[in-house]
């Protein structure tokens, strides 16, 4: 599997002249990680990290990975809460 750098993905998206939603299919096709998709979407469209995360999280090509990531994050937060002194 070929992996592309942040710069290569950024250049590709800028040349496609597509919407942020359309970009997600291209990023997934190019084997970008979900984190890389958020970073590249943010940079390409000049939006905040939160806005880019919302676009990536709600897009059908990322839904399975997004749901898994959210579950892992919830478990990590719960575990950290148990470990923090009261």
VMD Tcl script that draws the C-alpha trace (Angstrom):
set ca {
  {0.00 0.00 0.00}
  {1.32 3.41 -0.96}
  {1.14 6.08 1.72}
  {1.23 9.76 0.93}
  {2.78 12.51 3.00}
  {0.86 15.42 4.46}
  {2.31 17.69 1.77}
  {1.33 15.31 -1.05}
  {-2.24 15.00 0.24}
  {-2.50 18.76 0.69}
  {-1.26 19.39 -2.85}
  {-3.64 16.80 -4.28}
  {-6.68 18.32 -2.56}
  {-5.77 21.84 -3.59}
  {-5.52 20.73 -7.22}
  {-8.90 18.97 -7.20}
  {-10.93 22.07 -6.35}
  {-13.60 20.06 -4.53}
  {-15.74 20.68 -1.46}
  {-14.60 19.49 1.99}
  {-17.20 16.69 1.86}
  {-16.07 15.56 -1.60}
  {-12.46 15.61 -0.42}
  {-13.09 12.86 2.14}
  {-13.64 10.18 -0.50}
  {-10.40 11.20 -2.20}
  {-8.48 11.11 1.09}
  {-9.87 7.68 1.98}
  {-9.03 6.39 -1.53}
  {-5.45 7.61 -1.02}
  {-5.22 5.64 2.25}
  {-4.99 8.69 4.50}
  {-5.57 8.03 8.17}
  {-8.52 9.69 9.84}
  {-6.15 11.99 11.74}
  {-4.40 12.95 8.51}
  {-7.79 13.58 6.86}
  {-8.66 16.03 9.64}
  {-5.30 17.81 9.36}
  {-5.39 18.08 5.57}
  {-9.04 19.16 5.51}
  {-8.27 21.89 8.06}
  {-5.31 23.21 6.12}
  {-6.87 23.00 2.66}
  {-10.10 24.76 3.56}
  {-8.78 27.17 6.19}
  {-11.03 25.97 8.97}
  {-10.54 25.19 12.62}
  {-9.51 21.72 13.76}
  {-12.97 21.30 15.34}
  {-14.76 22.13 12.10}
  {-12.56 19.75 10.12}
  {-13.12 16.98 12.68}
  {-16.91 17.38 12.37}
  {-16.72 17.08 8.57}
  {-14.52 13.98 8.74}
  {-16.47 12.33 11.59}
  {-19.85 12.65 9.85}
  {-18.68 11.52 6.40}
  {-19.74 7.94 5.49}
  {-16.23 6.85 4.43}
  {-14.90 7.58 7.94}
  {-17.88 6.58 10.13}
  {-16.56 3.18 11.25}
  {-13.14 4.58 12.17}
  {-14.69 7.61 13.82}
  {-17.01 5.50 15.97}
  {-14.14 3.25 17.04}
  {-11.97 6.26 17.87}
  {-14.74 7.82 19.93}
  {-15.20 4.59 21.93}
  {-11.48 4.37 22.62}
  {-11.42 8.02 23.67}
  {-14.37 7.51 26.04}
  {-12.66 4.50 27.66}
  {-9.41 6.43 28.02}
  {-11.21 9.34 29.68}
  {-13.05 6.97 32.02}
  {-9.80 5.20 32.93}
  {-8.06 8.52 33.53}
  {-10.90 9.58 35.82}
  {-10.41 6.45 37.90}
  {-6.68 7.10 38.13}
  {-6.91 10.79 39.04}
  {-6.75 11.62 42.75}
  {-10.00 12.97 44.19}
}
mol new
graphics top color blue
foreach p $ca { graphics top sphere $p radius 0.5 }
foreach p [lrange $ca 0 end-1] q [lrange $ca 1 end] { graphics top cylinder $p $q radius 0.2 }
display resetview
